[in-house]
Structure formats: structure tokens, C-alpha cells
Amino acid sequence: MRQTELSAVAAGYQMFQAALLDGRLRPGQFVSQKDLGAMLNLSVGALREILPRLQSERLLLVQPKRGIQIPVVDLPMIRDAFQLRAALEREAVVQAIRKVEDAVLEEQRHRHEEILAQLAQSDGHHVPVDGQKVDEDLHSLLMNATENELLMQAHHLNTIRMRMIRLDRIKLTRITLPSAFADHLAIIDAILMRDKHLAIDAMDLHVANARDRAMEL
């Protein structure tokens, strides 16, 4: 395959992920190869190059005679995604204890406290627009501390699944944000204390709370 074709395939892969995350492709949706190719601005040949990868990553299903289906967000998907998240992020907090400096963690604490203060000032009616980014940035910081490309790649793919679940079932709201951020602050404090067992327990509780919110709906 020529370099231009490789570039088109790589761009198409990224555009597919973007379409999942911005809601153009919804869980359970069927789409034809023609329509998907048009959405991603890919030729038929380039689309066929990325379909096996996307299917192996369980980001889509190729259904004979029916087309391409975006996976349904169901209880098995939620269970599997959160179980993988727990395993990855346990290792992340262990490595963060060893590698992330206090000043970086204190900055994370400050960002969380700012969002909580903004929520309180709005009487809890409006979720600060940066709340989701602060949430995601903490998890990215912890995973990057592993300095392990395989773990980070697995986390990236699982994050896409988590965002699909979030779009379909859970979002940070004025109800869920204080609880999620309280979990985050407990994780940050445990890492600052350099207490491995406390940090793992805090992360496990956070993931379990998020999983339970998703499975209740």
C-alpha cells in the first residue's frame, strides 16, 4: 500500500473514533459500507483496510446481509469495559506513586476543587463546562505514569468504549459530579501519601461507583 493510502487509512481510523464520540455513530446503529465510507471520506478499498482492525477492537460488528453495526451498550459490555478499566488503573496508581511529583498532584487537586466551587456557586444547577476534561485529564495523567505503550494503547481503546457508555448512559451531572470528584480527590490524596494499598482501594471504589451508575440505567 502506498504512503498516501496508508495516511488515508490512519486518518479514517481516527475519524471513525471521532464519529463514535461525537454521536454521529450511535450504539446499536446499522450503517452501510457506502454510507460509512462517505462519512469518513474513505474509498471502498481504504475502508476495507480498517474494518478488520475496528472489528478486532470490538468497535464495530460486520453483520452479513445487514451491514455494519455499532456495538450495543449492554450489561456485558459495561461489565467487561469496567473490569478492564479497573485492572489498568490499579497499575496506573501504583506507578503514579513512584513517578508523579507532588506539585503535579496538587495542581490536579486544585483543578478539581475549582470545578466543585463553580458548581456550588451555581447552586448546583449548571455543570461547569471543564468538568469532563478535568475528569479525563486525571485518568490520562495516571495512565501516562506507567510509561508502557501497550497499557496506554489498551487504555485508549477502552476509553473509547467508556465514552460510548457515557454517551448512552452516564454523564457528569450536577448529581454525579460531586461524587465522582470526591473519589478523585481520595485517589489524589492516597497517591500524595505514597500509600499503594490506599490508592488502589480508592481507585477500585471509584471504578465500582462509576460501573454501578452505568448498570443502574
Buried (B, 14 or more C-beta within 10 A) or exposed (E): EEEEEEEBBEBBBEBBBEBBBEEBBBBEBEBEBEEBBEBBEBBEEBBEBBBEEBEEBBBBBEEEEEBBBBBBBEEEBBEEBBEBBBBBBBBBBBBBBEEBEEEEBEEBBEBBEBBBEBBEEEEEEEBBEEBBEBBEEBBBBBBBBBEBEEBBEBBEBBBBBBBBBBBBBBEBEBEBBBBBBBBBBBBBBBBBEEBBEBBBBBBBEBBEBBBEBBBEE
